[in-house]
Amino acid sequence: MDAQRIVVGYDGSVEARDAVDWAAAEAERTGSRLHIVYAYQLRWFGAEHDGPVADLAAEAQDRGDRLVADVVGHVRRRGTGIDVVGTALHAAPAPTLIGFGDSGANLLVVGNRGGGGLTNLLVGSVSQQVATHAHAPVVVVRGRHDAGDGPVVVGVDGSASSDAALGIAFEAARLRDTGLLAVRAFVPAAVTALPYSVIETAERAVLEASVAGWQDKYPSVKVVPLLGPGRTAEVLVGASRTAQLVVVGSRGHGGFTGLLLGSVGQQLMHHAECPVLIVHAPRSA
């Protein structure tokens, strides 16, 4: 059986180097191969691809090869012995990374803002596109990217992508030998015929039922169910302050069906204080 493969996007920025470091640590934990991808684009206006333009293209490729060789060397100097390779290619970054996910990568990793983004953007367009359109799980590395303590946090709402996120979160907690904080947030209606205690009991029952099946498969993982009054994104951002990783489904029950990435995932990509793992529902779901 082929080894698992983690693909991480790289562009030479500080954020991308953090993403490579996180991906290398994850490859070591999971025994995965690590593939570092530097995809770049050159745009020529009214020029033929020969003469000086060809020279510039060759120079850009040479720079990319050197950039990738440097970061591959950086990973190898960690001394963990993971299988790491790098590729530099002239191609659109986001579709390239998404394509690697479609061709068998188990995990895609991106920084929260690359070297090509405007400084006032909290999340770069490449990260946004990959997290939105990839079918493979995507980690957006941000905040305390090297945190080695604290729980794995997972958002639970009963949706198909939330259930997939639960499975990945349990495995992540097992590999890190840490606990799992399973969070279900709800906003009580302003006017309701039911007492708050009844609503809270019903919400807690849904949370515990969602977790129960996965707990049976991962008996060694200590789970703390947390029912949080408030909006889901706000509760999860709060939990991210002491977490190693936050795991969420790409779109919960509260999202519009036409959206590939719901508002919770969007807000976590902008405001979480640790890496965020976004899980899309199985394609058949």
Secondary structure in CASP SS format (residue, H / E / C, confidence):
PFRMAT SS
TARGET T0000
AUTHOR 0000-0000-0000
METHOD secondary structure of the structure
MODEL  1
M C 1.00
D C 1.00
A C 1.00
Q C 1.00
R E 1.00
I E 1.00
V E 1.00
V E 1.00
G E 1.00
Y C 1.00
D C 1.00
G C 1.00
S C 1.00
V H 1.00
E H 1.00
A H 1.00
R H 1.00
D H 1.00
A H 1.00
V H 1.00
D H 1.00
W H 1.00
A H 1.00
A H 1.00
A H 1.00
E H 1.00
A H 1.00
E H 1.00
R H 1.00
T H 1.00
G C 1.00
S C 1.00
R E 1.00
L E 1.00
H E 1.00
I E 1.00
V E 1.00
Y E 1.00
A E 1.00
Y E 1.00
Q C 1.00
L C 1.00
R C 1.00
W C 1.00
F C 1.00
G C 1.00
A C 1.00
E C 1.00
H C 1.00
D C 1.00
G C 1.00
P H 1.00
V H 1.00
A H 1.00
D H 1.00
L H 1.00
A H 1.00
A H 1.00
E H 1.00
A H 1.00
Q H 1.00
D H 1.00
R H 1.00
G H 1.00
D H 1.00
R H 1.00
L H 1.00
V H 1.00
A H 1.00
D H 1.00
V H 1.00
V H 1.00
G H 1.00
H H 1.00
V H 1.00
R H 1.00
R C 1.00
R C 1.00
G C 1.00
T C 1.00
G C 1.00
I C 1.00
D C 1.00
V E 1.00
V E 1.00
G E 1.00
T E 1.00
A E 1.00
L E 1.00
H E 1.00
A C 1.00
A C 1.00
P H 1.00
A H 1.00
P H 1.00
T H 1.00
L H 1.00
I H 1.00
G H 1.00
F H 1.00
G H 1.00
D H 1.00
S C 1.00
G C 1.00
A C 1.00
N C 1.00
L E 1.00
L E 1.00
V E 1.00
V E 1.00
G E 1.00
N C 1.00
R C 1.00
G C 1.00
G C 1.00
G C 1.00
G C 1.00
L C 1.00
T C 1.00
N C 1.00
L C 1.00
L C 1.00
V C 1.00
G C 1.00
S H 1.00
V H 1.00
S H 1.00
Q H 1.00
Q H 1.00
V H 1.00
A H 1.00
T H 1.00
H H 1.00
A C 1.00
H C 1.00
A C 1.00
P C 1.00
V E 1.00
V E 1.00
V E 1.00
V E 1.00
R C 1.00
G C 1.00
R C 1.00
H C 1.00
D C 1.00
A C 1.00
G C 1.00
D C 1.00
G C 1.00
P C 1.00
V E 1.00
V E 1.00
V E 1.00
G E 1.00
V C 1.00
D C 1.00
G C 1.00
S C 1.00
A H 1.00
S H 1.00
S H 1.00
D H 1.00
A H 1.00
A H 1.00
L H 1.00
G H 1.00
I H 1.00
A H 1.00
F H 1.00
E H 1.00
A H 1.00
A H 1.00
R H 1.00
L H 1.00
R H 1.00
D C 1.00
T C 1.00
G C 1.00
L E 1.00
L E 1.00
A E 1.00
V E 1.00
R E 1.00
A E 1.00
F E 1.00
V C 1.00
P C 1.00
A C 1.00
A C 1.00
V C 1.00
T C 1.00
A C 1.00
L C 1.00
P C 1.00
Y H 1.00
S H 1.00
V H 1.00
I H 1.00
E H 1.00
T H 1.00
A H 1.00
E H 1.00
R H 1.00
A H 1.00
V H 1.00
L H 1.00
E H 1.00
A H 1.00
S H 1.00
V H 1.00
A H 1.00
G H 1.00
W H 1.00
Q H 1.00
D H 1.00
K H 1.00
Y C 1.00
P C 1.00
S C 1.00
V C 1.00
K C 1.00
V E 1.00
V E 1.00
P E 1.00
L E 1.00
L E 1.00
G E 1.00
P E 1.00
G C 1.00
R C 1.00
T H 1.00
A H 1.00
E H 1.00
V H 1.00
L H 1.00
V H 1.00
G H 1.00
A H 1.00
S H 1.00
R C 1.00
T C 1.00
A C 1.00
Q C 1.00
L E 1.00
V E 1.00
V E 1.00
V E 1.00
G E 1.00
S C 1.00
R C 1.00
G C 1.00
H C 1.00
G C 1.00
G C 1.00
F C 1.00
T C 1.00
G C 1.00
L C 1.00
L C 1.00
L C 1.00
G C 1.00
S H 1.00
V H 1.00
G H 1.00
Q H 1.00
Q H 1.00
L H 1.00
M H 1.00
H H 1.00
H H 1.00
A C 1.00
E C 1.00
C C 1.00
P C 1.00
V E 1.00
L E 1.00
I E 1.00
V E 1.00
H C 1.00
A C 1.00
P C 1.00
R C 1.00
S C 1.00
A C 1.00
END
